Amino acid sequence: MLEKALQGTKLYWGWLAFLALLVLVGVGCYWQQLTHGLTITGMSRDVTWGFYIAQFTFLVGVAASAVMLVIPKYLHDYKKFTKILILGEFNAVAMVLLCLLFIVADLGSPQRLMNVLLHPTPNSILFWDMVVLNGYLLINILVGWVTLEAERKQVEPPHWIKFFIYLSIPWAVSIHTVTAFLYAGLPGRGYWLTAVLAARFLSSAFAAGPAFLILVTYIARAFTGFDPGKDVLATLGKTVVYAMIVNIFLFLCEVFTVSYSQIPSHSAHLQYLFFGYHGHGVLVPWMWASMIMGVAGILVLLVPKNRKQDNMLIIGCLLVFIGAWIDKGLGMIGGGFVPNPLHEITEYVPTQLELGVSLGIYALGFLVLTVLYKIAIGVKQEVE
């Protein structure tokens, strides 16, 4: 099947060349980071996680989108998702790869990654995060490739693969739960110190992940003619809106708890994010934009006829996706680190080199995603 990745139009090769160029830009910026250290980033003593970890946190949720197709297809025999399931699995592969690359970038010296392998510490949440992320990556590569090969041969997938398909369901939940525990296990950070953080992570993942999958499916349809059907995308849009409603509800529960208790170590973070704190509020417009986009996306997708109209579905998914990206990315990082436990303010803004490294990582991830989608769609069109 790999030969299908080597067959394409000038537009396909031009897109790959453009992504490769962006990867080279990222490599150049990363070389500066290797040479001068993490001082080239906007991070500091008080803000030790920045744009890299923000992207990792968000992309873990996008990677979990595959499970929202696996559950209906294999547990409830919803056959309409058959045509798009492979796209969800390959999307998970590319997103987990991006997560791992952002973690490596945040380490500063990549050789430090070997410490996790050579000196494993099972009492560390980071160790288990490595296990679940790499495990989910391997599961989706295996399941996606084996089922696609069976589809190409027009035979039933081997029985043994179903074990890994069912295993991917709790594993998808685990990657986001463990990531949430990385934050919720830090007692000095009031914004993260909440029992519902894992639930918030999962609900935002089940909104942003399928929203991204819908958007890339529309892009694939525009350039390849691959069409899974309006009913499939409309049903997936229903998942997006209800998951986003749960996400907003859980956030409002946090707002009530913080506002009613008036505990300074908790309320200061929300005040900083939405109203500014002691004259500092670089994230205020971003957070309000995130909330407005999230609510607007819900209002758009909540209407059944809007989910059946391509333009409205795309608009709704874009609003939800961007809103979740801001809230769960820099909003989550900034909200946790600013102000610090002593209520001192050290704001964080990513630098140009930091964004350049991130651009290169994203380009590599989308290059992998493009190649995988080229293979998957090529096989499906060949079978049809």
C-alpha positions as YAML, in Angstrom:
chain: A
units: angstrom
residues:
- id: 1
  name: MET
  ca: [0.00, 0.00, 0.00]
- id: 2
  name: LEU
  ca: [2.96, 2.34, 0.46]
- id: 3
  name: GLU
  ca: [3.17, 2.78, -3.30]
- id: 4
  name: LYS
  ca: [0.03, 4.94, -3.17]
- id: 5
  name: ALA
  ca: [1.95, 7.57, -1.23]
- id: 6
  name: LEU
  ca: [4.35, 7.82, -4.20]
- id: 7
  name: GLN
  ca: [1.59, 8.50, -6.70]
- id: 8
  name: GLY
  ca: [-0.02, 11.91, -6.82]
- id: 9
  name: THR
  ca: [-0.70, 15.13, -8.68]
- id: 10
  name: LYS
  ca: [1.54, 18.19, -8.84]
- id: 11
  name: LEU
  ca: [-0.63, 19.75, -6.13]
- id: 12
  name: TYR
  ca: [0.03, 16.78, -3.83]
- id: 13
  name: TRP
  ca: [3.80, 16.94, -4.34]
- id: 14
  name: GLY
  ca: [3.76, 20.72, -4.05]
- id: 15
  name: TRP
  ca: [1.98, 20.47, -0.70]
- id: 16
  name: LEU
  ca: [4.50, 17.91, 0.57]
- id: 17
  name: ALA
  ca: [7.37, 20.13, -0.61]
- id: 18
  name: PHE
  ca: [5.86, 23.12, 1.20]
- id: 19
  name: LEU
  ca: [5.52, 21.12, 4.41]
- id: 20
  name: ALA
  ca: [9.09, 19.86, 4.04]
- id: 21
  name: LEU
  ca: [10.27, 23.48, 3.72]
- id: 22
  name: LEU
  ca: [8.45, 24.38, 6.94]
- id: 23
  name: VAL
  ca: [10.08, 21.39, 8.63]
- id: 24
  name: LEU
  ca: [13.49, 22.76, 7.61]
- id: 25
  name: VAL
  ca: [12.55, 26.13, 9.11]
- id: 26
  name: GLY
  ca: [11.63, 24.33, 12.33]
- id: 27
  name: VAL
  ca: [14.93, 22.42, 12.30]
- id: 28
  name: GLY
  ca: [16.82, 25.71, 11.96]
- id: 29
  name: CYS
  ca: [14.97, 27.20, 14.93]
- id: 30
  name: TYR
  ca: [15.47, 24.02, 16.93]
- id: 31
  name: TRP
  ca: [19.20, 24.17, 16.23]
- id: 32
  name: GLN
  ca: [19.21, 27.60, 17.87]
- id: 33
  name: GLN
  ca: [17.47, 26.07, 20.87]
- id: 34
  name: LEU
  ca: [20.01, 23.24, 21.08]
- id: 35
  name: THR
  ca: [22.84, 25.78, 20.86]
- id: 36
  name: HIS
  ca: [21.56, 28.37, 23.33]
- id: 37
  name: GLY
  ca: [19.16, 26.33, 25.44]
- id: 38
  name: LEU
  ca: [15.57, 27.05, 26.42]
- id: 39
  name: THR
  ca: [16.51, 30.70, 27.02]
- id: 40
  name: ILE
  ca: [15.39, 31.30, 23.41]
- id: 41
  name: THR
  ca: [11.82, 30.59, 24.57]
- id: 42
  name: GLY
  ca: [9.51, 32.81, 26.61]
- id: 43
  name: MET
  ca: [9.66, 30.43, 29.57]
- id: 44
  name: SER
  ca: [11.16, 31.46, 32.89]
- id: 45
  name: ARG
  ca: [11.71, 30.34, 36.48]
- id: 46
  name: ASP
  ca: [8.00, 30.85, 37.25]
- id: 47
  name: VAL
  ca: [6.61, 29.56, 33.93]
- id: 48
  name: THR
  ca: [8.42, 26.31, 33.24]
- id: 49
  name: TRP
  ca: [5.93, 24.95, 30.68]
- id: 50
  name: GLY
  ca: [5.08, 26.98, 27.62]
- id: 51
  name: PHE
  ca: [3.81, 26.74, 24.06]
- id: 52
  name: TYR
  ca: [5.28, 23.25, 23.53]
- id: 53
  name: ILE
  ca: [3.44, 21.65, 26.44]
- id: 54
  name: ALA
  ca: [0.31, 23.65, 25.58]
- id: 55
  name: GLN
  ca: [0.26, 22.03, 22.13]
- id: 56
  name: PHE
  ca: [0.96, 18.61, 23.61]
- id: 57
  name: THR
  ca: [-1.96, 18.98, 26.04]
- id: 58
  name: PHE
  ca: [-4.36, 19.97, 23.28]
- id: 59
  name: LEU
  ca: [-3.20, 17.44, 20.69]
- id: 60
  name: VAL
  ca: [-3.60, 14.51, 23.07]
- id: 61
  name: GLY
  ca: [-7.31, 15.30, 22.91]
- id: 62
  name: VAL
  ca: [-7.33, 15.50, 19.11]
- id: 63
  name: ALA
  ca: [-5.62, 12.10, 19.04]
- id: 64
  name: ALA
  ca: [-8.47, 10.63, 21.08]
- id: 65
  name: SER
  ca: [-10.96, 11.39, 18.27]
- id: 66
  name: ALA
  ca: [-10.60, 7.86, 16.88]
- id: 67
  name: VAL
  ca: [-12.37, 6.37, 19.90]
- id: 68
  name: MET
  ca: [-15.53, 8.36, 19.07]
- id: 69
  name: LEU
  ca: [-15.70, 6.31, 15.86]
- id: 70
  name: VAL
  ca: [-14.56, 2.98, 17.31]
- id: 71
  name: ILE
  ca: [-17.22, 2.90, 20.05]
- id: 72
  name: PRO
  ca: [-20.24, 3.34, 17.72]
- id: 73
  name: LYS
  ca: [-18.75, 1.07, 15.04]
- id: 74
  name: TYR
  ca: [-17.63, -1.89, 17.13]
- id: 75
  name: LEU
  ca: [-19.76, -1.66, 20.28]
- id: 76
  name: HIS
  ca: [-23.03, -0.56, 18.66]
- id: 77
  name: ASP
  ca: [-22.56, -1.84, 15.10]
- id: 78
  name: TYR
  ca: [-23.05, 1.63, 13.58]
- id: 79
  name: LYS
  ca: [-21.90, 0.73, 10.09]
- id: 80
  name: LYS
  ca: [-22.03, 4.28, 8.70]
- id: 81
  name: PHE
  ca: [-18.74, 5.04, 10.44]
- id: 82
  name: THR
  ca: [-16.96, 2.23, 8.55]
- id: 83
  name: LYS
  ca: [-15.92, 4.50, 5.70]
- id: 84
  name: ILE
  ca: [-14.38, 7.19, 7.89]
- id: 85
  name: LEU
  ca: [-12.96, 5.02, 10.68]
- id: 86
  name: ILE
  ca: [-9.55, 4.60, 9.06]
- id: 87
  name: LEU
  ca: [-9.21, 8.39, 8.82]
- id: 88
  name: GLY
  ca: [-9.79, 8.65, 12.57]
- id: 89
  name: GLU
  ca: [-7.17, 6.00, 13.31]
- id: 90
  name: PHE
  ca: [-4.56, 7.54, 11.02]
- id: 91
  name: ASN
  ca: [-5.38, 10.96, 12.48]
- id: 92
  name: ALA
  ca: [-4.60, 9.52, 15.92]
- id: 93
  name: VAL
  ca: [-1.22, 8.30, 14.65]
- id: 94
  name: ALA
  ca: [-0.22, 11.76, 13.36]
- id: 95
  name: MET
  ca: [-1.50, 13.58, 16.47]
- id: 96
  name: VAL
  ca: [0.29, 11.29, 18.94]
- id: 97
  name: LEU
  ca: [3.47, 11.74, 16.90]
- id: 98
  name: LEU
  ca: [3.03, 15.50, 17.26]
- id: 99
  name: CYS
  ca: [2.53, 15.10, 21.02]
- id: 100
  name: LEU
  ca: [5.79, 13.17, 21.35]
- id: 101
  name: LEU
  ca: [7.70, 15.71, 19.25]
- id: 102
  name: PHE
  ca: [6.46, 18.62, 21.36]
- id: 103
  name: ILE
  ca: [7.55, 16.79, 24.52]
- id: 104
  name: VAL
  ca: [11.03, 16.27, 23.03]
- id: 105
  name: ALA
  ca: [11.20, 19.96, 22.10]
- id: 106
  name: ASP
  ca: [10.27, 20.96, 25.65]
- id: 107
  name: LEU
  ca: [13.00, 18.78, 27.18]
- id: 108
  name: GLY
  ca: [15.68, 21.10, 25.84]
- id: 109
  name: SER
  ca: [18.27, 18.35, 25.45]
- id: 110
  name: PRO
  ca: [16.60, 15.44, 23.59]
- id: 111
  name: GLN
  ca: [18.98, 12.87, 25.10]
- id: 112
  name: ARG
  ca: [17.16, 13.38, 28.42]
- id: 113
  name: LEU
  ca: [14.40, 11.28, 26.91]
- id: 114
  name: MET
  ca: [16.62, 8.24, 27.43]
- id: 115
  name: ASN
  ca: [16.43, 8.74, 31.19]
- id: 116
  name: VAL
  ca: [12.78, 7.68, 31.09]
- id: 117
  name: LEU
  ca: [13.75, 4.45, 29.35]
- id: 118
  name: LEU
  ca: [17.02, 3.70, 31.14]
- id: 119
  name: HIS
  ca: [15.82, 4.72, 34.59]
- id: 120
  name: PRO
  ca: [12.03, 4.11, 34.66]
- id: 121
  name: THR
  ca: [10.19, 5.36, 37.74]
- id: 122
  name: PRO
  ca: [6.68, 3.85, 37.93]
- id: 123
  name: ASN
  ca: [5.75, 6.24, 40.75]
- id: 124
  name: SER
  ca: [6.04, 9.13, 38.27]
- id: 125
  name: ILE
  ca: [3.05, 10.27, 36.20]
- id: 126
  name: LEU
  ca: [5.47, 11.19, 33.38]
- id: 127
  name: PHE
  ca: [6.53, 7.56, 33.13]
- id: 128
  name: TRP
  ca: [2.92, 6.44, 32.67]
- id: 129
  name: ASP
  ca: [2.30, 9.23, 30.19]
- id: 130
  name: MET
  ca: [5.16, 7.85, 28.08]
- id: 131
  name: VAL
  ca: [3.64, 4.36, 28.31]
- id: 132
  name: VAL
  ca: [0.11, 5.33, 27.30]
- id: 133
  name: LEU
  ca: [1.18, 7.68, 24.49]
- id: 134
  name: ASN
  ca: [3.55, 5.23, 22.83]
- id: 135
  name: GLY
  ca: [1.10, 2.39, 23.39]
- id: 136
  name: TYR
  ca: [-1.73, 4.33, 21.74]
- id: 137
  name: LEU
  ca: [0.53, 5.20, 18.82]
- id: 138
  name: LEU
  ca: [1.44, 1.55, 18.22]
- id: 139
  name: ILE
  ca: [-2.16, 0.35, 18.64]
- id: 140
  name: ASN
  ca: [-3.49, 2.78, 16.02]
- id: 141
  name: ILE
  ca: [-0.69, 2.00, 13.57]
- id: 142
  name: LEU
  ca: [-1.38, -1.72, 13.94]
- id: 143
  name: VAL
  ca: [-5.18, -1.51, 13.81]
- id: 144
  name: GLY
  ca: [-5.24, 1.03, 10.99]
- id: 145
  name: TRP
  ca: [-2.78, -0.82, 8.77]
- id: 146
  name: VAL
  ca: [-4.22, -4.32, 9.32]
- id: 147
  name: THR
  ca: [-7.84, -3.29, 8.75]
- id: 148
  name: LEU
  ca: [-6.93, -1.22, 5.69]
- id: 149
  name: GLU
  ca: [-4.98, -4.15, 4.21]
- id: 150
  name: ALA
  ca: [-7.98, -6.41, 4.79]
- id: 151
  name: GLU
  ca: [-10.27, -3.89, 3.11]
- id: 152
  name: ARG
  ca: [-7.95, -3.71, 0.13]
- id: 153
  name: LYS
  ca: [-8.07, -7.51, -0.23]
- id: 154
  name: GLN
  ca: [-11.85, -7.36, 0.39]
- id: 155
  name: VAL
  ca: [-11.69, -9.86, 3.23]
- id: 156
  name: GLU
  ca: [-12.63, -9.70, 6.90]
- id: 157
  name: PRO
  ca: [-9.88, -8.43, 9.23]
- id: 158
  name: PRO
  ca: [-8.19, -11.22, 11.24]
- id: 159
  name: HIS
  ca: [-9.94, -12.05, 14.50]
- id: 160
  name: TRP
  ca: [-6.92, -11.23, 16.63]
- id: 161
  name: ILE
  ca: [-7.02, -7.55, 15.63]
- id: 162
  name: LYS
  ca: [-10.34, -7.10, 17.44]
- id: 163
  name: PHE
  ca: [-8.53, -7.44, 20.75]
- id: 164
  name: PHE
  ca: [-6.47, -4.35, 19.91]
- id: 165
  name: ILE
  ca: [-9.53, -2.53, 18.57]
- id: 166
  name: TYR
  ca: [-11.37, -2.98, 21.87]
- id: 167
  name: LEU
  ca: [-8.18, -2.23, 23.79]
- id: 168
  name: SER
  ca: [-7.92, 1.12, 22.01]
- id: 169
  name: ILE
  ca: [-11.14, 2.32, 23.69]
- id: 170
  name: PRO
  ca: [-9.94, 2.42, 27.32]
- id: 171
  name: TRP
  ca: [-6.43, 3.29, 26.08]
- id: 172
  name: ALA
  ca: [-7.76, 6.43, 24.36]
- id: 173
  name: VAL
  ca: [-9.38, 7.48, 27.62]
- id: 174
  name: SER
  ca: [-6.16, 6.75, 29.50]
- id: 175
  name: ILE
  ca: [-3.94, 9.05, 27.41]
- id: 176
  name: HIS
  ca: [-6.02, 12.08, 28.33]
- id: 177
  name: THR
  ca: [-6.66, 11.00, 31.90]
- id: 178
  name: VAL
  ca: [-2.96, 10.51, 32.62]
- id: 179
  name: THR
  ca: [-2.19, 13.87, 30.97]
- id: 180
  name: ALA
  ca: [-4.76, 15.54, 33.23]
- id: 181
  name: PHE
  ca: [-3.17, 13.87, 36.26]
- id: 182
  name: LEU
  ca: [0.13, 15.55, 35.33]
- id: 183
  name: TYR
  ca: [-1.57, 18.85, 36.13]
- id: 184
  name: ALA
  ca: [-4.00, 17.83, 38.88]
- id: 185
  name: GLY
  ca: [-1.21, 16.22, 40.89]
- id: 186
  name: LEU
  ca: [0.59, 19.54, 41.49]
- id: 187
  name: PRO
  ca: [-0.72, 20.94, 44.81]
- id: 188
  name: GLY
  ca: [0.89, 24.37, 44.37]
- id: 189
  name: ARG
  ca: [-1.19, 25.21, 41.31]
- id: 190
  name: GLY
  ca: [-4.75, 26.10, 42.29]
- id: 191
  name: TYR
  ca: [-6.09, 26.31, 38.72]
- id: 192
  name: TRP
  ca: [-5.21, 22.67, 38.08]
- id: 193
  name: LEU
  ca: [-5.97, 21.32, 41.56]
- id: 194
  name: THR
  ca: [-9.44, 19.98, 40.80]
- id: 195
  name: ALA
  ca: [-10.94, 16.50, 40.64]
- id: 196
  name: VAL
  ca: [-12.89, 17.31, 37.46]
- id: 197
  name: LEU
  ca: [-9.81, 18.22, 35.41]
- id: 198
  name: ALA
  ca: [-9.64, 14.77, 33.78]
- id: 199
  name: ALA
  ca: [-13.36, 15.00, 32.93]
- id: 200
  name: ARG
  ca: [-12.82, 18.47, 31.43]
- id: 201
  name: PHE
  ca: [-9.91, 17.15, 29.38]
- id: 202
  name: LEU
  ca: [-11.97, 14.24, 28.05]
- id: 203
  name: SER
  ca: [-15.02, 16.32, 27.18]
- id: 204
  name: SER
  ca: [-12.92, 18.90, 25.32]
- id: 205
  name: ALA
  ca: [-11.11, 16.05, 23.56]
- id: 206
  name: PHE
  ca: [-14.36, 14.46, 22.40]
- id: 207
  name: ALA
  ca: [-15.37, 17.87, 21.02]
- id: 208
  name: ALA
  ca: [-12.15, 19.12, 19.42]
- id: 209
  name: GLY
  ca: [-11.02, 15.71, 18.09]
- id: 210
  name: PRO
  ca: [-14.13, 14.90, 16.01]
- id: 211
  name: ALA
  ca: [-14.35, 18.58, 14.96]
- id: 212
  name: PHE
  ca: [-10.84, 18.37, 13.51]
- id: 213
  name: LEU
  ca: [-11.67, 15.07, 11.82]
- id: 214
  name: ILE
  ca: [-14.72, 16.63, 10.16]
- id: 215
  name: LEU
  ca: [-12.64, 19.55, 8.91]
- id: 216
  name: VAL
  ca: [-9.86, 17.42, 7.42]
- id: 217
  name: THR
  ca: [-12.48, 15.13, 5.84]
- id: 218
  name: TYR
  ca: [-13.94, 18.13, 4.03]
- id: 219
  name: ILE
  ca: [-10.45, 19.09, 2.85]
- id: 220
  name: ALA
  ca: [-9.87, 15.53, 1.64]
- id: 221
  name: ARG
  ca: [-13.20, 15.59, -0.18]
- id: 222
  name: ALA
  ca: [-12.31, 18.85, -1.93]
- id: 223
  name: PHE
  ca: [-9.02, 17.48, -3.30]
- id: 224
  name: THR
  ca: [-9.68, 13.76, -3.75]
- id: 225
  name: GLY
  ca: [-13.44, 13.40, -4.14]
- id: 226
  name: PHE
  ca: [-13.61, 11.08, -1.12]
- id: 227
  name: ASP
  ca: [-17.05, 11.50, 0.47]
- id: 228
  name: PRO
  ca: [-18.13, 9.46, 3.51]
- id: 229
  name: GLY
  ca: [-21.65, 10.91, 3.26]
- id: 230
  name: LYS
  ca: [-23.47, 13.79, 4.91]
- id: 231
  name: ASP
  ca: [-25.14, 11.56, 7.50]
- id: 232
  name: VAL
  ca: [-21.76, 10.41, 8.81]
- id: 233
  name: LEU
  ca: [-20.42, 13.94, 9.26]
- id: 234
  name: ALA
  ca: [-23.72, 15.20, 10.70]
- id: 235
  name: THR
  ca: [-23.71, 12.39, 13.28]
- id: 236
  name: LEU
  ca: [-20.11, 13.18, 14.17]
- id: 237
  name: GLY
  ca: [-21.13, 16.84, 14.49]
- id: 238
  name: LYS
  ca: [-23.70, 15.77, 17.08]
- id: 239
  name: THR
  ca: [-20.88, 14.26, 19.13]
- id: 240
  name: VAL
  ca: [-18.95, 17.53, 18.87]
- id: 241
  name: VAL
  ca: [-21.77, 19.72, 20.17]
- id: 242
  name: TYR
  ca: [-22.80, 17.54, 23.11]
- id: 243
  name: ALA
  ca: [-19.20, 17.01, 24.21]
- id: 244
  name: MET
  ca: [-18.62, 20.78, 24.04]
- id: 245
  name: ILE
  ca: [-21.74, 21.39, 26.14]
- id: 246
  name: VAL
  ca: [-20.36, 19.06, 28.82]
- id: 247
  name: ASN
  ca: [-16.99, 20.85, 28.62]
- id: 248
  name: ILE
  ca: [-18.58, 24.28, 29.14]
- id: 249
  name: PHE
  ca: [-20.73, 22.91, 31.98]
- id: 250
  name: LEU
  ca: [-17.72, 21.50, 33.82]
- id: 251
  name: PHE
  ca: [-15.88, 24.79, 33.39]
- id: 252
  name: LEU
  ca: [-18.86, 26.68, 34.85]
- id: 253
  name: CYS
  ca: [-18.82, 24.27, 37.81]
- id: 254
  name: GLU
  ca: [-15.23, 25.35, 38.40]
- id: 255
  name: VAL
  ca: [-16.23, 29.00, 38.13]
- id: 256
  name: PHE
  ca: [-18.95, 28.52, 40.76]
- id: 257
  name: THR
  ca: [-16.63, 26.64, 43.14]
- id: 258
  name: VAL
  ca: [-13.89, 29.24, 42.84]
- id: 259
  name: SER
  ca: [-16.22, 32.24, 43.02]
- id: 260
  name: TYR
  ca: [-18.28, 30.95, 45.94]
- id: 261
  name: SER
  ca: [-15.34, 29.73, 48.04]
- id: 262
  name: GLN
  ca: [-13.23, 32.84, 47.39]
- id: 263
  name: ILE
  ca: [-10.02, 30.91, 48.03]
- id: 264
  name: PRO
  ca: [-7.27, 33.29, 46.83]
- id: 265
  name: SER
  ca: [-5.01, 30.53, 45.50]
- id: 266
  name: HIS
  ca: [-7.83, 29.43, 43.19]
- id: 267
  name: SER
  ca: [-9.65, 32.63, 42.31]
- id: 268
  name: ALA
  ca: [-6.50, 34.55, 41.35]
- id: 269
  name: HIS
  ca: [-5.95, 32.34, 38.30]
- id: 270
  name: LEU
  ca: [-9.44, 32.82, 36.88]
- id: 271
  name: GLN
  ca: [-9.23, 36.53, 37.59]
- id: 272
  name: TYR
  ca: [-5.93, 36.73, 35.69]
- id: 273
  name: LEU
  ca: [-7.31, 34.81, 32.70]
- id: 274
  name: PHE
  ca: [-10.58, 36.70, 32.27]
- id: 275
  name: PHE
  ca: [-10.15, 40.11, 33.91]
- id: 276
  name: GLY
  ca: [-6.44, 40.61, 34.47]
- id: 277
  name: TYR
  ca: [-4.55, 40.55, 37.76]
- id: 278
  name: HIS
  ca: [-2.73, 43.59, 39.16]
- id: 279
  name: GLY
  ca: [-2.55, 45.20, 35.73]
- id: 280
  name: HIS
  ca: [-1.42, 42.05, 33.92]
- id: 281
  name: GLY
  ca: [-3.74, 40.29, 31.47]
- id: 282
  name: VAL
  ca: [-2.08, 39.27, 28.22]
- id: 283
  name: LEU
  ca: [-4.42, 36.26, 27.90]
- id: 284
  name: VAL
  ca: [-7.69, 38.10, 28.67]
- id: 285
  name: PRO
  ca: [-8.78, 38.74, 25.04]
- id: 286
  name: TRP
  ca: [-7.76, 35.20, 24.08]
- id: 287
  name: MET
  ca: [-9.80, 33.59, 26.85]
- id: 288
  name: TRP
  ca: [-12.91, 35.64, 26.12]
- id: 289
  name: ALA
  ca: [-12.52, 34.78, 22.43]
- id: 290
  name: SER
  ca: [-12.25, 31.11, 23.41]
- id: 291
  name: MET
  ca: [-15.45, 31.19, 25.47]
- id: 292
  name: ILE
  ca: [-17.37, 33.13, 22.81]
- id: 293
  name: MET
  ca: [-16.23, 30.71, 20.10]
- id: 294
  name: GLY
  ca: [-17.16, 27.69, 22.21]
- id: 295
  name: VAL
  ca: [-20.67, 28.97, 22.93]
- id: 296
  name: ALA
  ca: [-21.16, 30.15, 19.33]
- id: 297
  name: GLY
  ca: [-20.05, 26.73, 18.05]
- id: 298
  name: ILE
  ca: [-22.60, 25.06, 20.32]
- id: 299
  name: LEU
  ca: [-25.39, 27.34, 19.12]
- id: 300
  name: VAL
  ca: [-24.53, 26.60, 15.49]
- id: 301
  name: LEU
  ca: [-24.24, 22.82, 15.82]
- id: 302
  name: LEU
  ca: [-27.15, 22.39, 18.22]
- id: 303
  name: VAL
  ca: [-29.59, 23.04, 15.36]
- id: 304
  name: PRO
  ca: [-30.06, 19.70, 13.49]
- id: 305
  name: LYS
  ca: [-30.46, 21.27, 10.04]
- id: 306
  name: ASN
  ca: [-27.16, 23.16, 10.48]
- id: 307
  name: ARG
  ca: [-25.31, 19.89, 10.96]
- id: 308
  name: LYS
  ca: [-26.62, 18.73, 7.57]
- id: 309
  name: GLN
  ca: [-25.40, 21.85, 5.77]
- id: 310
  name: ASP
  ca: [-21.73, 21.73, 4.83]
- id: 311
  name: ASN
  ca: [-21.00, 25.42, 5.40]
- id: 312
  name: MET
  ca: [-22.68, 25.58, 8.80]
- id: 313
  name: LEU
  ca: [-21.05, 22.34, 9.95]
- id: 314
  name: ILE
  ca: [-17.62, 23.64, 8.94]
- id: 315
  name: ILE
  ca: [-18.21, 26.97, 10.72]
- id: 316
  name: GLY
  ca: [-19.44, 25.25, 13.88]
- id: 317
  name: CYS
  ca: [-16.51, 22.83, 13.96]
- id: 318
  name: LEU
  ca: [-14.00, 25.65, 13.36]
- id: 319
  name: LEU
  ca: [-15.44, 27.65, 16.25]
- id: 320
  name: VAL
  ca: [-15.34, 24.66, 18.60]
- id: 321
  name: PHE
  ca: [-11.85, 23.61, 17.52]
- id: 322
  name: ILE
  ca: [-10.23, 27.05, 17.83]
- id: 323
  name: GLY
  ca: [-12.04, 27.75, 21.09]
- id: 324
  name: ALA
  ca: [-10.80, 24.49, 22.60]
- id: 325
  name: TRP
  ca: [-7.27, 25.10, 21.25]
- id: 326
  name: ILE
  ca: [-7.04, 28.42, 23.09]
- id: 327
  name: ASP
  ca: [-8.67, 27.22, 26.32]
- id: 328
  name: LYS
  ca: [-6.79, 23.96, 26.62]
- id: 329
  name: GLY
  ca: [-3.53, 25.25, 25.23]
- id: 330
  name: LEU
  ca: [-2.10, 28.53, 26.47]
- id: 331
  name: GLY
  ca: [-5.17, 29.12, 28.65]
- id: 332
  name: MET
  ca: [-4.45, 25.96, 30.64]
- id: 333
  name: ILE
  ca: [-0.73, 26.69, 30.88]
- id: 334
  name: GLY
  ca: [-1.07, 30.41, 31.62]
- id: 335
  name: GLY
  ca: [-3.89, 29.84, 34.08]
- id: 336
  name: GLY
  ca: [-1.82, 27.38, 36.07]
- id: 337
  name: PHE
  ca: [1.49, 29.23, 36.25]
- id: 338
  name: VAL
  ca: [0.29, 32.84, 36.53]
- id: 339
  name: PRO
  ca: [0.21, 34.08, 39.22]
- id: 340
  name: ASN
  ca: [2.74, 31.87, 41.01]
- id: 341
  name: PRO
  ca: [2.04, 30.43, 44.51]
- id: 342
  name: LEU
  ca: [3.38, 33.68, 46.04]
- id: 343
  name: HIS
  ca: [0.93, 35.68, 43.89]
- id: 344
  name: GLU
  ca: [3.75, 37.23, 41.89]
- id: 345
  name: ILE
  ca: [3.18, 37.86, 38.19]
- id: 346
  name: THR
  ca: [5.56, 36.61, 35.51]
- id: 347
  name: GLU
  ca: [3.64, 36.56, 32.24]
- id: 348
  name: TYR
  ca: [4.47, 34.21, 29.42]
- id: 349
  name: VAL
  ca: [4.48, 35.02, 25.70]
- id: 350
  name: PRO
  ca: [6.05, 32.57, 23.19]
- id: 351
  name: THR
  ca: [9.04, 33.88, 21.23]
- id: 352
  name: GLN
  ca: [9.49, 33.81, 17.46]
- id: 353
  name: LEU
  ca: [12.03, 30.98, 17.65]
- id: 354
  name: GLU
  ca: [9.66, 29.01, 19.90]
- id: 355
  name: LEU
  ca: [6.87, 29.46, 17.36]
- id: 356
  name: GLY
  ca: [9.29, 28.51, 14.58]
- id: 357
  name: VAL
  ca: [10.10, 25.19, 16.26]
- id: 358
  name: SER
  ca: [6.38, 24.58, 16.77]
- id: 359
  name: LEU
  ca: [5.68, 25.40, 13.11]
- id: 360
  name: GLY
  ca: [8.24, 22.81, 12.01]
- id: 361
  name: ILE
  ca: [6.75, 20.17, 14.31]
- id: 362
  name: TYR
  ca: [3.24, 20.86, 13.04]
- id: 363
  name: ALA
  ca: [4.49, 20.68, 9.45]
- id: 364
  name: LEU
  ca: [6.06, 17.26, 10.07]
- id: 365
  name: GLY
  ca: [2.85, 16.02, 11.68]
- id: 366
  name: PHE
  ca: [0.69, 17.21, 8.80]
- id: 367
  name: LEU
  ca: [3.15, 15.71, 6.32]
- id: 368
  name: VAL
  ca: [2.68, 12.32, 8.00]
- id: 369
  name: LEU
  ca: [-1.09, 12.87, 8.11]
- id: 370
  name: THR
  ca: [-1.17, 13.75, 4.39]
- id: 371
  name: VAL
  ca: [0.76, 10.62, 3.42]
- id: 372
  name: LEU
  ca: [-1.40, 8.37, 5.60]
- id: 373
  name: TYR
  ca: [-4.60, 9.88, 4.23]
- id: 374
  name: LYS
  ca: [-3.26, 9.51, 0.68]
- id: 375
  name: ILE
  ca: [-2.77, 5.79, 1.31]
- id: 376
  name: ALA
  ca: [-6.12, 5.30, 3.04]
- id: 377
  name: ILE
  ca: [-8.22, 7.21, 0.52]
- id: 378
  name: GLY
  ca: [-6.30, 5.61, -2.37]
- id: 379
  name: VAL
  ca: [-7.15, 2.14, -1.09]
- id: 380
  name: LYS
  ca: [-10.82, 3.01, -0.59]
- id: 381
  name: GLN
  ca: [-11.12, 4.47, -4.08]
- id: 382
  name: GLU
  ca: [-9.36, 1.43, -5.52]
- id: 383
  name: VAL
  ca: [-11.83, -0.91, -3.80]
- id: 384
  name: GLU
  ca: [-14.81, 1.14, -4.93]
...
